[in-house]
Amino acid sequence: MASIVTIVDNLFQNTTGNSTISVPKLYDFGENDGSFIMICAFLLVTLQTGFALLESGCVSEKNEVDMMLRNVVDIVLGGVSFWLFGFAFMLGRSLYRNPFIGLGDFLTDASVNDPLMGQLMAVYLFQMTFSASATTIVGGAIAERCNFKAYCLFSFLNTIVYCIPAGWVWGEHGFLSNLGVVDIAGSGPVHLIGGSSAFASAMMLGPRLGRYAKGTDPLPLGNPVNACMGLFVLWWGWLAFNSGSTYGVSGAKWIYAARAAVMTMMGSFGGGTFSIIYSMVRNEGRLDIVDLINGILASLVSVTAGCFLYHAWEAIIIGVIGSALCCFSMPLFDRMGVDDPVGASAVHGVAGIWGVLAVGLFADNPIPLDTTSGRSGLFKGGGWYLLGVQSLSALCLICWGICVTLALLWIINKIVPIRMDPNEELLGADLMEHRIRHSQIGISRALSALAPLKIDLDDAINAPPIGRNPGHEQCIDEVRAASQKLYEWRSFMDKMSPQKKANDQPKVTDNPGLSKGSFKLRNINRKNKNGTDNHGYEGKYSHGTSGAENGLRAGGNHLFTVTKSGENSHGERHDQNFAWID
């Protein structure tokens, strides 16, 4: 029993009080470095904003709010699981860690007596944002048909998919790290894992209903502005992603942090240039927003693994190749029947493979840092070893990402169906999961079509459209009803008093087309004060225009529904003898 207690204590310890555990190299930084890491981590939290904008813009309008909420879930539930066990599996410091998995630092925390409290908290925050990004990549690939409750469970558990292989690459215990793999900011652990998981998820769930009914061409974006804004936010956050992965600015670190930022931008310039040319050639001179966005993102993924190991021209070439691989693979996945609404499988998966391999070809030895353990890439005279290790890393990460994701989704499907009910999918997750009813996207038509199926649509039907105030709607209905009663009463009085109508009242004609939604202005006194007939509001406009125009006029403490049926050459008349009735 005592030995079990000791094991548990060692697993949950989060200090270096045990003399047998050396200070991890990852935590070997000071105050200035820690400040830089935290600032980058703060910026990386906003990276989730970019993912939310991009993914919500790429889906249909009836699912855009759902995509926003899923990104919130990724941070919240993914953050909880990262605290519970994710960080422990990735960088745990106990005696029981091994080349496959880190153990220790469960329920991550640090006491004030821990000499590494600051370093631990800074690294924890920085890596937590990486974990959330890896999960969000998958969320975009299974958009518009994944059950929201199942996705919540997946978001909580997907930490396992990211954290264990991230430990292989970045943890001192990891077998890939000990072999000499180089991945500065996560082309492999973040993007390749996320892209592989996205591919497996999209393949397992199947395409959206009717996705390939009219061919494999991409569906229209729900909100192209959101998608483009998402690109800008991601572009900005990527600088913190790559520069922050130097884990400081002391010594020579600041030099390579600056180089990482510049090479990140150079890679995106190369990828963006290629995607512009590719899209215009493919679309006969027109630029497709999806090609541009995904081409730039793929180039950013490609340059991430070796962001401060390249020269500018090399970063441009790497970005161009990454963008090309993405643009060519997206249609290929569609032909395979893998429906990925945001192209995550191509952007993060295919470009992630290239990013990992590019280090083995182009990497410099970043003297005096030991990032590459003194090795260089094949094209820099470093031989085949680094390329071989990078290839092994890519293979291991792909196999892990696909296999574990399939197993995880299979287990979740036994608890909660991972696929939305077809009727709910047609109506959209915004309405069926969150009771947000869009008034402009044909939901009423869908409700009408699905009603004969005798499914429970009461809640959906009664959900008010977004942007509407039900109280205001009720007030308007009451005003319209009162106006209709007034019109009927005046019509009745006109019929009962024909002589008075002829002398004092305007001519009231039946209007069979009049409805609660229409408003008509009547002139109570046809005579102006000077005794002349008033033609300003009934009949034709002086400009040759006839008919009624709806408007609003405030009088006293009452709100009148106003309709102009004419305007004279001197402008609109505001006579006190006019009444406004429905």
FILOLUM-909405 format. One line per 10 residues: number of its first residue (from 1); for each residue x, y, z of C-alpha. Coordinates in steps of 0.05 Angstrom, whole numbers, plus 5000, padded with zeros to 4 digits. Layout:
N
NUM> X/Y/Z; ...
end
This chain:
582
1> 5000/5000/5000; 5056/5048/5017; 5088/5037/4948; 5022/5055/4914; 5017/5119/4954; 5088/5136/4935; 5074/5125/4862; 5013/5169/4864; 5052/5224/4900; 5106/5221/4847
11> 5056/5224/4791; 5021/5286/4818; 5084/5323/4841; 5097/5387/4803; 5162/5411/4834; 5234/5390/4828; 5237/5372/4901; 5258/5302/4882; 5333/5306/4874; 5332/5250/4822
21> 5296/5295/4772; 5338/5346/4736; 5311/5413/4713; 5282/5403/4643; 5318/5441/4589; 5251/5470/4566; 5246/5508/4632; 5316/5538/4629; 5298/5611/4619; 5294/5675/4660
31> 5249/5734/4672; 5255/5768/4604; 5245/5702/4568; 5185/5687/4610; 5153/5754/4594; 5163/5742/4520; 5132/5673/4524; 5072/5699/4561; 5060/5756/4511; 5063/5706/4454
41> 5015/5660/4492; 4966/5718/4500; 4969/5730/4425; 4959/5656/4412; 4894/5657/4451; 4868/5704/4398; 4887/5652/4347; 4822/5618/4366; 4786/5680/4341; 4817/5669/4273
51> 4796/5596/4270; 4725/5615/4292; 4718/5668/4239; 4747/5625/4184; 4706/5563/4200; 4641/5600/4210; 4652/5636/4144; 4664/5572/4106; 4599/5537/4127; 4527/5554/4108
61> 4492/5609/4147; 4448/5560/4185; 4511/5532/4220; 4555/5593/4229; 4537/5606/4302; 4547/5532/4317; 4618/5537/4290; 4632/5596/4334; 4607/5559/4395; 4649/5498/4379
71> 4711/5541/4381; 4690/5564/4450; 4681/5492/4470; 4751/5476/4444; 4781/5527/4492; 4738/5510/4552; 4733/5434/4551; 4801/5426/4517; 4831/5471/4570; 4801/5430/4626
81> 4828/5364/4598; 4896/5395/4584; 4899/5415/4658; 4875/5347/4682; 4920/5302/4641; 4942/5333/4575; 5003/5371/4601; 5021/5310/4643; 5021/5264/4582; 5062/5315/4543
91> 5114/5343/4591; 5103/5306/4657; 5165/5305/4702; 5154/5244/4745; 5200/5184/4751; 5151/5142/4712; 5153/5177/4646; 5180/5137/4587; 5198/5148/4514; 5124/5140/4494
101> 5088/5183/4546; 5104/5234/4598; 5075/5225/4667; 5071/5273/4726; 5043/5343/4736; 4971/5319/4732; 4923/5374/4752; 4979/5421/4735; 4996/5472/4789; 5057/5498/4827
111> 5067/5522/4898; 5102/5586/4917; 5161/5544/4940; 5172/5515/4871; 5233/5547/4840; 5204/5532/4771; 5134/5560/4784; 5142/5617/4734; 5173/5574/4680; 5121/5519/4690
121> 5063/5568/4685; 5091/5603/4623; 5104/5538/4586; 5036/5510/4607; 4999/5570/4580; 5038/5570/4515; 5026/5496/4502; 4953/5500/4522; 4940/5545/4462; 4975/5494/4417
131> 4930/5439/4443; 4866/5480/4430; 4890/5495/4359; 4900/5421/4343; 4829/5406/4365; 4799/5465/4327; 4831/5440/4262; 4788/5378/4268; 4725/5417/4284; 4726/5452/4217
141> 4733/5387/4178; 4670/5356/4208; 4627/5419/4207; 4553/5417/4191; 4540/5344/4206; 4574/5327/4273; 4528/5323/4333; 4544/5380/4380; 4541/5338/4443; 4587/5286/4412
151> 4634/5342/4391; 4637/5368/4463; 4660/5299/4486; 4709/5295/4428; 4737/5364/4445; 4750/5341/4516; 4784/5276/4497; 4822/5300/4435; 4876/5327/4482; 4902/5255/4482
161> 4910/5256/4407; 4954/5318/4410; 4992/5315/4475; 5024/5246/4471; 5057/5256/4403; 5075/5327/4421; 5115/5296/4479; 5150/5251/4429; 5176/5313/4392; 5186/5365/4447
171> 5192/5326/4512; 5260/5305/4538; 5231/5236/4546; 5205/5231/4474; 5236/5179/4429; 5234/5225/4368; 5266/5281/4407; 5322/5235/4429; 5333/5214/4356; 5343/5287/4338
181> 5278/5308/4305; 5271/5383/4292; 5204/5417/4294; 5208/5487/4323; 5135/5509/4324; 5093/5448/4306; 5085/5431/4233; 5083/5360/4259; 5054/5358/4329; 5002/5412/4317
191> 4986/5415/4243; 5002/5345/4218; 4967/5314/4278; 4908/5361/4268; 4905/5349/4193; 4910/5273/4200; 4856/5274/4253; 4813/5319/4209; 4820/5271/4150; 4801/5211/4193
201> 4742/5247/4223; 4714/5271/4157; 4723/5202/4127; 4687/5169/4185; 4628/5217/4187; 4617/5216/4112; 4598/5276/4069; 4543/5326/4084; 4475/5310/4056; 4474/5327/3982
211> 4547/5350/3982; 4566/5314/3918; 4497/5314/3885; 4520/5365/3834; 4593/5347/3828; 4654/5360/3870; 4658/5435/3863; 4663/5472/3930; 4598/5497/3960; 4587/5572/3967
221> 4615/5604/4030; 4565/5625/4082; 4603/5689/4099; 4665/5704/4056; 4680/5766/4097; 4685/5726/4161; 4730/5675/4126; 4777/5730/4101; 4779/5764/4169; 4796/5696/4199
231> 4856/5692/4152; 4882/5760/4176; 4875/5741/4250; 4910/5674/4238; 4965/5708/4199; 4978/5754/4258; 4975/5699/4310; 5023/5656/4270; 5079/5706/4285; 5070/5691/4359
241> 5065/5618/4343; 5133/5615/4309; 5172/5670/4343; 5148/5648/4412; 5174/5578/4400; 5245/5603/4413; 5221/5604/4486; 5255/5670/4500; 5295/5729/4475; 5357/5724/4518
251> 5425/5712/4487; 5418/5693/4414; 5345/5674/4421; 5320/5743/4403; 5359/5740/4338; 5325/5676/4317; 5258/5700/4342; 5264/5758/4294; 5287/5712/4238; 5228/5667/4252
261> 5179/5724/4244; 5210/5747/4178; 5213/5677/4149; 5141/5664/4169; 5120/5724/4128; 5165/5706/4070; 5136/5637/4067; 5065/5665/4066; 5085/5713/4010; 5108/5655/3967
271> 5046/5614/3982; 5000/5673/3970; 5033/5689/3903; 5025/5618/3879; 4952/5613/3901; 4935/5678/3865; 4966/5653/3800; 4936/5583/3808; 4866/5609/3822; 4866/5659/3764
281> 4890/5606/3715; 4839/5555/3739; 4781/5605/3741; 4796/5643/3676; 4821/5706/3709; 4778/5705/3771; 4807/5698/3841; 4773/5646/3885; 4775/5665/3959; 4781/5593/3983
291> 4843/5581/3940; 4875/5644/3966; 4860/5633/4040; 4880/5560/4041; 4941/5571/3998; 4968/5624/4047; 4951/5581/4108; 4985/5520/4077; 5049/5561/4065; 5048/5583/4138
301> 5041/5510/4160; 5099/5491/4114; 5148/5541/4142; 5130/5529/4216; 5174/5470/4231; 5239/5505/4211; 5217/5577/4216; 5285/5605/4237; 5328/5554/4200; 5317/5581/4130
311> 5341/5638/4086; 5288/5684/4055; 5289/5653/3986; 5284/5583/4017; 5224/5604/4058; 5191/5630/3995; 5203/5565/3958; 5178/5524/4017; 5115/5567/4019; 5103/5559/3944
321> 5109/5483/3947; 5064/5479/4009; 5011/5522/3975; 5015/5481/3912; 5007/5415/3949; 4946/5443/3985; 4912/5471/3923; 4922/5406/3885; 4901/5360/3941; 4836/5394/3960
331> 4800/5372/3896; 4832/5303/3903; 4801/5294/3972; 4733/5314/3944; 4739/5262/3889; 4754/5211/3944; 4689/5231/3978; 4723/5262/4038; 4681/5323/4052; 4723/5375/4088
341> 4686/5442/4089; 4747/5484/4108; 4801/5442/4073; 4836/5425/4138; 4861/5358/4113; 4899/5392/4057; 4920/5456/4093; 4945/5423/4157; 4954/5351/4137; 4988/5353/4068
351> 5025/5418/4080; 5044/5392/4149; 5079/5332/4119; 5118/5378/4073; 5135/5425/4130; 5166/5368/4170; 5205/5342/4111; 5229/5411/4089; 5272/5416/4152; 5311/5354/4129
361> 5326/5389/4063; 5337/5463/4078; 5355/5470/4152; 5415/5510/4174; 5453/5496/4239; 5430/5556/4281; 5495/5571/4317; 5499/5581/4377; 5431/5547/4391; 5430/5471/4391
371> 5361/5466/4359; 5386/5416/4306; 5439/5384/4351; 5492/5411/4304; 5461/5379/4242; 5441/5411/4176; 5394/5392/4120; 5410/5350/4059; 5417/5411/4014; 5465/5444/4064
381> 5513/5385/4064; 5486/5353/4126; 5474/5285/4096; 5412/5241/4099; 5406/5232/4174; 5362/5292/4190; 5317/5279/4130; 5309/5207/4153; 5290/5227/4224; 5241/5278/4197
391> 5210/5225/4151; 5203/5177/4210; 5170/5233/4251; 5119/5248/4196; 5102/5174/4189; 5092/5164/4264; 5050/5226/4271; 5005/5208/4212; 4993/5137/4237; 4979/5162/4308
401> 4932/5218/4285; 4889/5174/4240; 4886/5111/4282; 4874/5143/4350; 4822/5191/4322; 4783/5134/4290; 4785/5095/4355; 4764/5155/4395; 4705/5171/4350; 4683/5099/4351
411> 4681/5100/4427; 4644/5166/4428; 4594/5140/4378; 4576/5085/4427; 4559/5138/4478; 4530/5194/4435; 4516/5188/4360; 4570/5228/4325; 4528/5242/4264; 4470/5291/4266
421> 4400/5266/4252; 4386/5279/4177; 4327/5324/4193; 4369/5365/4241; 4424/5370/4190; 4376/5398/4139; 4350/5449/4188; 4419/5468/4213; 4453/5464/4280; 4439/5537/4296
431> 4365/5522/4301; 4364/5451/4326; 4422/5455/4376; 4420/5528/4398; 4350/5553/4380; 4377/5608/4336; 4331/5617/4277; 4355/5654/4216; 4299/5687/4178; 4333/5692/4110
441> 4359/5622/4094; 4298/5580/4080; 4286/5549/4148; 4211/5559/4142; 4213/5519/4077; 4252/5464/4111; 4204/5463/4170; 4146/5457/4122; 4179/5401/4084; 4197/5361/4146
451> 4130/5371/4182; 4098/5309/4149; 4153/5266/4181; 4118/5277/4247; 4182/5296/4283; 4179/5344/4342; 4188/5412/4311; 4150/5453/4363; 4212/5484/4394; 4241/5499/4326
461> 4177/5531/4300; 4169/5574/4361; 4241/5599/4361; 4240/5673/4344; 4284/5695/4286; 4349/5727/4307; 4349/5802/4310; 4275/5806/4325; 4241/5830/4389; 4178/5788/4400
471> 4149/5843/4444; 4157/5893/4388; 4125/5844/4339; 4065/5838/4386; 4059/5914/4391; 4060/5920/4315; 4006/5867/4308; 3962/5903/4358; 3971/5970/4323; 3954/5938/4256
481> 3892/5905/4286; 3868/5971/4315; 3881/6007/4249; 3841/5954/4212; 3783/5963/4260; 3785/6039/4249; 3784/6030/4174; 3725/5983/4178; 3687/6031/4223; 3698/6090/4176
491> 3677/6049/4117; 3614/6030/4154; 3599/6103/4172; 3609/6124/4100; 3559/6073/4076; 3508/6093/4130; 3515/6169/4116; 3521/6178/4041; 3502/6252/4041; 3552/6270/4095
501> 3604/6229/4058; 3591/6269/3995; 3596/6337/4030; 3647/6327/4085; 3683/6261/4078; 3733/6236/4027; 3710/6182/3981; 3726/6114/4011; 3730/6057/3963; 3735/5984/3979
511> 3804/5957/3973; 3802/5882/3966; 3877/5879/3967; 3883/5913/4034; 3914/5870/4087; 3944/5876/4155; 4011/5889/4124; 3987/5949/4082; 3977/6021/4101; 3936/6074/4065
521> 3929/6149/4077; 3859/6181/4075; 3844/6255/4071; 3790/6272/4122; 3781/6343/4097; 3787/6351/4023; 3786/6427/4029; 3847/6469/4047; 3839/6528/4093; 3834/6575/4033
531> 3775/6536/4005; 3812/6502/3948; 3813/6427/3937; 3871/6390/3967; 3902/6343/3916; 3967/6332/3952; 3953/6265/3983; 3902/6230/3940; 3906/6213/3867; 3971/6219/3827
541> 4036/6251/3845; 4050/6317/3812; 4112/6284/3784; 4071/6231/3749; 4078/6178/3803; 4018/6144/3834; 4008/6095/3891; 4022/6093/3966; 4088/6095/4002; 4095/6069/4073
551> 4127/6110/4128; 4122/6130/4200; 4101/6195/4231; 4102/6212/4305; 4047/6257/4332; 4040/6275/4405; 4048/6213/4447; 4023/6166/4393; 4058/6131/4336; 4019/6135/4271
561> 4029/6092/4210; 4037/6141/4153; 4029/6131/4079; 4040/6184/4026; 3998/6175/3965; 4024/6237/3930; 4069/6297/3933; 4058/6365/3901; 4109/6408/3867; 4123/6444/3933
571> 4142/6380/3969; 4107/6338/4021; 4045/6367/4056; 4038/6362/4131; 3965/6381/4142; 3934/6369/4211; 3869/6345/4178; 3899/6279/4156; 3889/6214/4192; 3930/6151/4182
581> 3892/6086/4181; 3907/6015/4160
end
